[in-house]
Amino acid sequence: NAGVTQTPKFQVLKTGQSMTLQCAQDMNHEYMSWYRQDPGMGLRLIHYSVGAGITDQGEVPNGYNVSRSTTEDFPLRLLSAAPSQTSVYFCASSSGGLGEQFFGPGTRLTVL
Amino acid sequence: GQQVMQIPQYQHVQEGEDFTTYCNSSTTLSNIQWYKQRPGGHPVFLIQLVKSGEVKKQKRLTFQFGEAKKNSSLHITATQTTDVGTYFCAGITNNNAGNMLTFGGGTRLMVKP
């Protein structure tokens, strides 16, 4: 099993550009989520999904969209990138909802 | 604001010294989880505590959950260079968006050989 995979590993955007961060898991986990990590702020939840077709907002959802068309994939879309979105983004999945989270390797995003 | 707080933010220790990080919540938590993130890596699950006053050990690591289920601690005995990383606690909190796993800000441990 590959576990949780994320692409790309690094990305540089200009202000106003849009892009999609990809996340996939092969563990048949129902629960998936996106976090951003900023220095001293820990991990903050952006969006989450409890299963295919169901998504909900987390703590910091503004500027981001998600969809969950399949159990395996949970892409995160930045609609119009802003410098404040410079961060490291982690996708996570779990078989038991809010139990043990399995994290992907992360995407380091810089917005100029 | 952040509902799960961790202290200290940074800790430098000499190899062989002990280390403790503390996690505090403004609300009662149904459980507490601990994760370790190596430099440049991703968070990796260490353990989950559920019961009031629970204590669990993993080799040199001791995890405690407070009686009121509002605080927790991770203690490492005789640190090694392999313990370097950031340790996060996480608890289930409830806000306008529903139940979610809220992470503390983390404690970054640096070990001098």
Interface residues (C-beta under 8 A of the other chain):
Chain A: S33 Y35 G40 M41 G42 L43 R44 L45 Y48 D56 Q57 G58 E59 P61 F90 L98 G99 E100 Q101 F102 F103 G104 P105 G106
Chain B: Q2 V4 Q6 Q9 Q33 Y35 G41 H42 P43 V44 F45 Q48 F88 A90 I92 N95 A97 G98 N99 M100 L101 T102 F103 G104 G105 G106
